[in-house]
Amino acid sequence: MELIWLEDFAELVATRHFSAAAASRNVSQPAFSRRIKALEAWLGAELVDRRTSPVQLTPTGNAFALRCQELVNEIYRIRTECQHNATPASVVINFAAPHTIEMFFFPAWLGELRDSLGPINSHMMGGDHRDCIEALALGNCDFALVWNSPIGPQAARGGPHRTLKVGQDRLVPVSGCRSDGTPIYEFGRDGDALPFLAYSWKDGYLGRLIAMIQARAKPSLRLQTVYQSSLAEGIKQMAIAGMGIGWLPLSCAQGAIEEGRLAQIGPDDMATDMEILLCRRLGQSHQGVEAIWRHLGG
């Protein structure tokens, strides 16, 4: 039996809809349904009458619902108690973040925290935006650092976690430069479609933002994908080499722009601002997490 199954069932009891509960738990509805079935298989009894909408609980489900949230709370209470009893040197703060945030934002930000709070023993899990939110939902990290843009999906808003804005970035289109400093590629020029350096994860957060920017462009953009990478740094190096245009977080591109190896191209509506959010699970955690959260104003 897994703790997430209990948390899933508690959310289903609260919402009475598989789709709403799955969205709140940041998983797909099929995956959520499989986890409820796994819990039923482990218990050896059906908990949910799937023939009704809103969802109705079986008699066994009603009886189990009374204990389920108590079990979840007790498990986290025991964990918190153990963590409070740990020595400061043994407490590790686990973070999850996309690789670009890990490389270009996290070091300086963590340094500022250490200046204020003293030594922090940290561990970083790199991954896509979705990986980070899932790690947080599963309790595999204490904090997730993710982007959030006003034009895109509201990253990590709502759901079983809390958020604080801790930084700012901007997603901008860039091109490599000629020897005279002018961009190799620009929007609006007549001719063939522009070579496009794309993110491999089209359903990742940056990929979805870029798709929204492209969809609102007037006139529409003519782009031909010539390269795909899961890493912003890979797209950056290909752009510097003159292989095409790509969208990068400004934190990633700024140094190359200042050195004249990259140029930001296009009008303002080809870019979008992005907040950097610090996310944590609801409920109490160990002293290191609580100290960071209080210091940041949470």
WOURCOR-V156336 format. One record per residue. OMEGA is omega in whole degrees, -180 to 180 (NA if undefined). D_FIRST is the distance of its C-alpha to the first C-alpha in Angstrom with 1 decimal. Layout:
BEGIN
OMEGA/D_FIRST, OMEGA/D_FIRST
END
This chain:
BEGIN
-180/0.0, -180/3.8, -178/6.8, 177/8.8, 178/7.4, 180/8.7, 177/11.7, -178/12.4, 178/12.6, 179/14.7, 178/16.9, 177/17.4, -178/18.4, -174/20.9, -178/22.4, 176/22.2, 179/22.6, -176/20.2, -180/22.7, 180/23.2, 179/19.5, 179/18.9, 179/22.1, -180/21.1, 177/17.8, 173/20.0, 176/18.4, -180/20.2, 177/19.9, 179/18.9, 179/16.0, -180/14.9, 179/15.4, -179/13.3, 175/10.2, 178/11.1, 178/11.6, 177/8.3, 178/6.9, 180/10.0, 180/9.6, 179/6.5, -178/8.8, -179/11.8, 175/13.8, -180/15.2, -169/15.0, 171/17.6, -174/21.1, -179/21.7, -176/25.4, 174/26.3, 0/26.9, -177/26.1, 173/22.7, 178/22.8, 172/20.0, 175/20.1, 176/20.9, 179/17.4, 178/16.4, 179/19.1, -179/18.1, -179/14.5, -179/16.0, -178/18.0, -171/15.2, -178/12.7, 176/15.0, 178/15.9, 180/12.4, -179/12.4, -179/16.0, 178/15.6, 180/13.1, 177/15.6, 179/18.5, 179/17.5, 180/17.2, 179/20.5, 178/22.1, -179/21.3, 178/22.7, -179/25.7, 179/26.4, 176/26.5, -178/30.0, -177/31.3, -177/31.7, -178/28.1, 178/26.7, 176/26.0, -177/26.0, 179/23.9, 169/25.6, -178/25.0, 169/28.1, -174/29.9, -178/32.2, 176/35.3, 179/34.2, -175/33.1, -168/36.5, 179/39.0, -170/37.6, -175/35.1, -179/37.5, -180/40.2, 178/37.8, 177/36.0, 177/39.4, 177/40.5, -180/37.5, 178/38.3, -177/41.9, -171/40.9, -175/38.0, -176/38.7, 177/36.6, 177/33.2, -171/30.9, 175/29.1, -177/27.0, 171/27.2, 178/24.9, 178/27.2, 175/26.4, 180/27.3, -177/27.1, 178/24.0, -177/22.2, 179/23.1, 179/22.0, 178/18.6, 178/18.3, -179/19.2, -178/16.8, -179/13.8, -180/15.4, 174/16.7, 177/20.2, -178/22.2, 169/24.7, 174/25.4, -176/29.1, 176/29.9, 172/33.0, -178/34.0, 179/37.2, -178/39.1, -174/39.6, 175/36.1, -179/32.6, -174/31.8, 172/29.4, 175/26.7, -177/28.7, -180/26.8, -174/23.0, 180/20.7, 179/23.1, -176/26.7, 171/29.4, 173/32.7, -179/35.4, -179/36.3, -178/38.4, 176/40.3, 179/40.9, 178/42.6, -172/41.9, 174/45.3, -177/46.9, 174/48.7, 169/51.1, -175/52.6, 170/56.2, -179/59.6, 179/61.8, 177/63.5, 179/60.2, -179/60.0, 178/56.8, -178/56.8, 176/55.1, 175/55.5, 172/54.5, 177/57.4, 176/59.4, 178/60.8, -177/59.9, 176/56.9, 179/53.3, 175/51.9, -171/49.7, 177/46.2, -168/43.6, 172/40.3, -179/36.7, -179/34.5, -179/31.7, 177/33.7, 172/30.7, -171/30.3, -179/31.7, 178/35.1, 179/35.5, 177/35.0, -180/37.5, 178/40.0, 179/39.8, 177/40.5, -179/43.5, -178/44.8, -178/44.5, -177/46.6, 176/49.3, -7/52.8, -177/54.3, -177/51.2, 175/50.4, -176/51.2, 176/48.7, -178/48.0, -180/44.8, -177/45.9, 176/42.9, 177/39.2, 176/37.1, -175/33.8, 175/35.5, -179/38.2, 177/40.0, 177/40.5, 179/42.0, -178/44.1, 177/45.6, 177/46.4, 178/48.1, -180/50.1, 177/51.2, -175/52.6, -180/50.2, 177/49.5, 177/48.2, 176/44.7, -179/43.1, 166/41.9, -177/40.8, 178/44.0, 179/42.5, -173/42.1, -168/45.6, -178/47.7, -180/48.9, 176/50.0, -180/51.7, 179/53.7, 180/54.7, 179/56.0, 176/53.6, 174/51.8, 172/53.1, -176/51.4, 174/52.6, 178/52.8, -177/53.3, -177/51.0, 172/49.1, 179/47.9, 177/45.8, 176/43.3, 177/42.3, 169/38.7, 167/37.2, -177/34.8, 169/32.0, -176/29.9, 174/26.5, 178/24.1, 173/21.1, 178/22.0, -178/21.9, 176/23.1, -177/22.5, -168/24.3, -180/28.1, 178/28.7, -178/27.0, 180/28.8, 178/32.1, -178/32.0, 179/31.1, -179/33.9, -178/36.4, 176/35.9, -180/36.5, NA/33.0
END
